[in-house]
């Protein structure tokens, strides 16, 4: 009987931890809301899926050929989106999603191409770190690479 009870509790723990796993479909919904907000300048939509403590980094090659990393707060990014000129259209096309999840932590890798006012600007990859909170899955960190001229356009 004790063995049965132990097995039952271990199975329940497995079910509870599996409930928080981030699926590819859910990742597409969450990131879709983020990118829809980015494209439409809708910071309210974006705020539903980003952590108040969002951090962002960008890695790129400078004009001098140096590897650089820039750091910014998510709040600064949201302010930039809110203040973007209405005639400016940002469109990020996601090419694929790779989702890795362990309980309440997940990473989503998304190669992309970015267009400004319909004209190709740059490409790269995003790496999103998501955490499962009392408010559901939220984007906690975004690091992206940016390449200009080596994108196959």
N, C-alpha and C positions, 0 to 999 in steps of 0.2 A: 504494500500500500504506500509506503514512504517513497518508493521508487516512482510510482505512478504520480504522486503529488509533485515530486521534483521535476519529472518530465513535463507535467502540465505547466508548471511555473516557467520553465525554460522556454517552452513553446509560446507562452503568453508574452514573455519578454521579446522574443523574436518578432511577434506580430506588432507589438507596440513600437519597436524601433523601425520596422519596415514601413510603418504608416507615414513617417517623415521623409522617406527617400524621395528625391526629386526625379521625376520621370522626364524623358525628353519632351513629351507633350506638354507637361506643366512648365518646363523651362521655356518652351516656345511661347506659351501664353504670357508668362511673366516678362520675358524679354521683348515680346511683341508689344506689350503695353508700354514698356520703357521706350522703345524705338518709335512707336506711334506718338507718344508724348513729345519726343525729341523732334520728330518731323513737323508736328502741328504746333510746337511751342506751348504745349499743354503741361505745365509743371505740376498741376494738380494730379493728372494721370500718372506722371512719373513718380510723384511722392508716395503713391500707393504701393509702389514696388521697390523703393529704395530705402535704405536705412538712414535715419537722421545723422548717423555717423559715417556716411559714405566717404570713402577716400578714393582718389583716382591718381593714376600714374600713366605716363606716355613714354614709350621708348622710341627713339628715332636716331637717324644718322644726320648730323648737322651738315650744313653746306661745306664745312671744312673737313668733312669726313670723320668727325668725332662721334663716338657713341654717347648719346645723352639720355637722361631720364628727367622728366619734369613731374612735379608733384602738385596736386591741388586738392582742395576740399570739395566734397560733393555740393555743399551749400553754394560755393562760388560758381560751380557748373550750373546749378539750377538758376541762379541769378542771371548768368550769361544767357541761358535759354529764354528766361522771362523778358530780358531786355533786347533780344535779337530783333533786328528790323523785320517788320512783317513781310516785306518783299523778298526776304532771303529764305530760300527753301533748302533744307538739309535733308538728304535721303541717304540712309545707310542700308545697303543691300547685303543681307546675311547669306552666305553661300552654303553653310552647313552648321550643324550643332553636334558637339561632342559633350556628353554629360557624364560627370563622375560624381557619385554621391555616397556619403557615409553618414547615416543618421541625420543629424541636423546641420551638416556641412556639405556643400556641393560646389563644384567648379564647372563652368560651362565655357567651352572654347568655341569661338565663332569667327572664322575667316570672313572678311567683308570687303566691300568696295563702297567708297563714299563719293557722293555727288553733291555739288553746290550749284543751286539753280539749274539743275539738269545736266551740268557739265561735270565729267569725271574729275575728281580732285586727287584722291589717293586711295591706297588699299592697305591691308594689314590684317591683324587678328586681334580679337578682344578675348580677354580672359576675365570672366565674371566670377567672383566668389559670392555665393549666396549662403545665408544662414536661416535656419528655421526659428522663428520667434513666436511670441504669443499672437502676433498679427499675421502669421503665415510666413512664407518664404520672402526674404528681402535681399536685395543686392547690397552687399556690404563693401565690396571693393571692385574696382574696374581698372585693369591695366591693359593698355592697347599698344600695338606697334603701328607705326605709320611709315609707309614706303611711297615714294613718289618716283614715277618713271620705271619701276621694275614690276609692273602689275599685269603685264600682258594685255593692256588696253590697246 
